[in-house]
Amino acid sequence: MSQALAWLLTLLLEVPLVVFFANKWGISWQRAAIVGIVASSITHPLAWKSFWAATVIWQTDHAWLWLVCIESLVWLIEAGVYRIALPLDWGRSMMLALLTNALSASMGMLIMWL
């Protein structure tokens, strides 16, 4: 899968979830959609290049450990973006970032390893 296709898949999975929860919390869907796109656009290149470096350049046998570390960093960065830009309290920000990234990361892994 190319990085562009992976990014598109990420947006298709994560942005509707951000919009859904933000709407429940009284935030406009337009703002939520923009923030969701921005958050994923910040973190996706970081995650993609880091995981590629770990598995291709360093040829590590610890791909799962790298994946957990990278996704944890992505989770924290996106939670910060949601906290500031939506704005949400830290609990909701962390929960939203965890849900969106768990969905997109698990779907990405499923597609890659099928």
N, C-alpha and C positions, 0 to 999 in steps of 0.2 A: 504494500500500500504506500502511495506517495504521501509526503508531508501535507500537501495541499488537500488531498482527499481525506486524510486523517483529521485535519483542521476543520474541514467542512462537516464531517461526521460529528466531531466534538460540538460544533455550533448547533447542529440539528438536534442533538441530544440535550445539551446543557441549557441553551437559551429558553426553550419552552418551560423547563423546570424552574428556572429563575423567574420567568414571567408569572407562572402559576402561583408560586409562593409569595412573590412580591405583591401580586394582586390581592391575595388573602390578607396581607399585612397593610393594605391601603396605599400601596405605591403604584403609580401608573405603569401600565404595561409597556409604554414607549420607553420610559426611563429604564425599566428593568431590562428590556431587550438590549438597549444600548450598553448598559453596564455589563450584562452577560457577555456580549460580543467583545467588549473591551477587556474584561477579565480573562477570557479564554485566549484572546489575541496576545496578551502579555505573557501568559504562562505556557501556551502550547509550544512555541519555538524552544523555550527553555527545556521543557520535558522531552521533546522530540530529539533535540541535539544531545542532551545529557544521556538519554537511554541509548542512542545510537553510538555515542562515544564509549559507553560502558560495554556494550555488546560487540561492537565491530573493531574499534581501535584497540581497546585494552583486552578484548576477547576474554572477558571475565566469565567464570563459571557461576557467578553470583548474580545473575540477571534479576532474579526475584527480589533479592535484597536491594539492588539498585532501583528497581521499580518502586518498591515501598518507600525508599528514601526520597526519590524524585517526586512521587505523588504526594508525599507528606509536605514537601516544600511547596508544591503547586497548591495544595489545600490551604496552607497558611497564607500564601500570597493572595489567592482569590478571596479568602475570608476577609482579609484586610481591604481589598477593593470593595467588596460588598458593604463592609462596615462604614467605609468613608463615603462611597458614592450613592448608596441607595437611600438613606443611611439606615443601618440596622444595628441593633445591639450585638455584642460579641457572641452571645449564645446563638442567635438566629443566623448570624454571618457564618459561624463555624459549621452549624448544621447544614445550611444551604450549600456551602462549598463542599462539605463532605458528601452530601447526596449527589450533587451534580458530577463531581469527580469520580465517585464510586461507579456511577452509571456509565460515564464515557470511558473510563479506564477498563472496566469489565467488558464492555462491548468491543472496545478496541482489541483487547487480548483475545476475546472469543473469535473475532474476525481473523486476527493474525495467526492463531494457532489451529484454525480449522483446516 
